[in-house]
Amino acid sequence: AEYMGEFALGGLKLDGNLLPGFPANGILDSGTSLLTAPTSVVNAINKKLGCVSIPTTGECIWVTCPNFDNLPTISYVLNGRDFPLTGKDYVLQVTQGTVTECLSGFMPLDMPAEIGPLAILGDVFIRKYYSVFDFGNKRIGLAQAV
């Protein structure tokens, strides 16, 4: 079955450089909180971000929250255009009581072979880029949310 929300990805840029091995296809999904991609790709991203990976959950956290200004800009390339995310966009701050933890918004997810490598642009992306699904014309429109 065809999923209308699947689209071609031109890649992912980390500080302006295309990251090798990024999936050629992606979906926008408001039911997914984070940004997902194959494990090898996400591990490379999170290593560059300097967070500590927790193997049992796939999460990547910082011992102390990072200075957002020191984190790289990460851009999804869609239809030849860059859609950048800054550290303020892709680092999630979670506070419980007096303790604040910072989690990477990138989570590894390996799809079954019949689906193929796929990136999911979840709420982390959708918060910054307003999306409109035009089902009649099988297209998606994106604009920076204000």
C-alpha positions as CSV (number, residue, x, y, z in Angstrom):
1,A,0.0,0.0,0.0
2,E,1.2,3.4,-0.9
3,Y,1.7,5.9,2.0
4,M,1.1,9.4,0.8
5,G,3.4,10.9,3.4
6,E,6.6,9.2,2.1
7,F,8.9,11.5,0.2
8,A,12.4,11.6,-1.2
9,L,15.2,13.0,1.0
10,G,18.2,14.7,-0.5
11,G,20.2,13.9,2.6
12,L,21.1,15.2,6.0
13,K,23.7,17.9,6.6
14,L,25.8,18.2,9.7
15,D,27.3,21.7,9.9
16,G,26.8,22.0,6.1
17,N,28.3,18.6,5.1
18,L,26.2,15.8,3.8
19,L,26.2,12.8,6.1
20,P,26.9,9.5,4.3
21,G,24.5,6.6,4.5
22,F,21.4,8.7,5.2
23,P,18.1,7.1,3.9
24,A,16.8,8.3,0.5
25,N,13.2,8.3,1.8
26,G,11.4,9.8,4.8
27,I,8.0,10.4,6.3
28,L,6.5,13.1,8.4
29,D,4.8,11.6,11.4
30,S,3.1,13.5,14.2
31,G,2.8,10.2,16.1
32,T,6.6,10.0,16.4
33,S,8.1,12.2,19.0
34,L,11.7,12.2,17.8
35,L,13.8,12.1,14.6
36,T,14.7,8.6,13.6
37,A,17.1,7.0,11.1
38,P,19.1,3.8,10.8
39,T,21.2,3.0,13.9
40,S,24.6,3.6,12.1
41,V,23.5,7.1,11.0
42,V,22.0,8.1,14.4
43,N,25.1,6.8,16.3
44,A,27.3,9.0,14.1
45,I,25.1,12.1,14.7
46,N,24.9,11.5,18.5
47,K,28.6,10.9,18.7
48,K,29.2,14.3,17.0
49,L,26.7,15.9,19.5
50,G,28.7,14.5,22.4
51,C,25.9,12.8,24.2
52,V,26.2,9.4,25.9
53,S,24.2,6.6,24.3
54,I,22.2,4.2,26.5
55,P,22.2,0.8,24.7
56,T,19.1,-0.6,26.4
57,T,16.8,2.3,25.4
58,G,18.6,3.8,22.3
59,E,18.4,7.2,24.0
60,C,21.4,9.5,24.1
61,I,21.7,11.9,27.0
62,W,24.2,14.5,28.3
63,V,25.6,14.3,31.8
64,T,25.0,18.1,32.0
65,C,22.9,19.9,29.4
66,P,25.0,21.3,26.5
67,N,25.5,24.9,25.5
68,F,23.1,25.0,22.6
69,D,25.3,27.6,20.8
70,N,28.1,25.0,20.6
71,L,26.0,22.3,18.9
72,P,26.0,21.9,15.1
73,T,23.2,22.9,12.8
74,I,21.6,19.8,11.3
75,S,19.6,20.3,8.1
76,Y,17.3,17.9,6.3
77,V,17.5,18.4,2.5
78,L,14.0,18.2,0.9
79,N,13.4,19.1,-2.7
80,G,16.8,20.8,-2.9
81,R,16.1,23.1,0.1
82,D,17.7,22.9,3.5
83,F,15.5,22.7,6.5
84,P,17.9,23.5,9.4
85,L,17.5,22.5,13.1
86,T,19.6,24.0,15.8
87,G,20.5,22.5,19.2
88,K,17.5,24.3,20.7
89,D,15.3,22.4,18.2
90,Y,16.7,18.9,18.6
91,V,17.8,18.7,22.2
92,L,14.9,17.9,24.5
93,Q,15.0,19.2,28.1
94,V,13.0,17.1,30.5
95,T,12.6,18.3,34.1
96,Q,11.3,16.2,36.9
97,G,11.3,18.0,40.2
98,T,14.6,19.9,40.5
99,V,16.5,17.7,38.0
100,T,16.7,18.6,34.3
101,E,18.0,16.0,31.8
102,C,18.8,16.8,28.2
103,L,18.1,14.1,25.5
104,S,19.1,14.0,21.9
105,G,16.1,14.3,19.6
106,F,17.7,11.6,17.3
107,M,16.7,8.0,18.0
108,P,17.9,4.9,16.1
109,L,15.3,2.9,14.2
110,D,16.1,0.2,11.8
111,M,13.1,-0.6,9.5
112,P,12.4,-4.1,8.2
113,A,14.1,-4.9,4.9
114,E,10.8,-4.9,2.9
115,I,10.3,-1.2,3.9
116,G,14.0,-0.3,3.5
117,P,16.0,2.4,5.2
118,L,13.7,5.2,6.2
119,A,14.0,8.4,8.2
120,I,11.0,9.6,10.3
121,L,10.7,13.3,10.9
122,G,8.6,13.4,14.0
123,D,7.5,16.2,16.4
124,V,11.0,17.6,16.8
125,F,10.9,18.6,13.1
126,I,7.1,19.3,12.9
127,R,7.4,21.8,15.8
128,K,9.7,24.0,13.7
129,Y,8.1,23.4,10.3
130,Y,4.4,23.7,9.8
131,S,3.2,20.9,7.4
132,V,0.3,20.7,5.1
133,F,-0.7,17.4,3.5
134,D,-2.3,17.8,0.0
135,F,-3.7,14.3,-0.5
136,G,-5.5,15.2,-3.7
137,N,-2.2,16.2,-5.4
138,K,0.0,13.8,-3.4
139,R,2.3,16.5,-2.0
140,I,3.4,18.0,1.3
141,G,4.0,21.7,1.9
142,L,6.4,22.9,4.6
143,A,6.9,26.4,6.1
144,Q,8.8,27.6,9.1
145,A,6.3,27.8,12.0
146,V,5.9,31.2,13.7
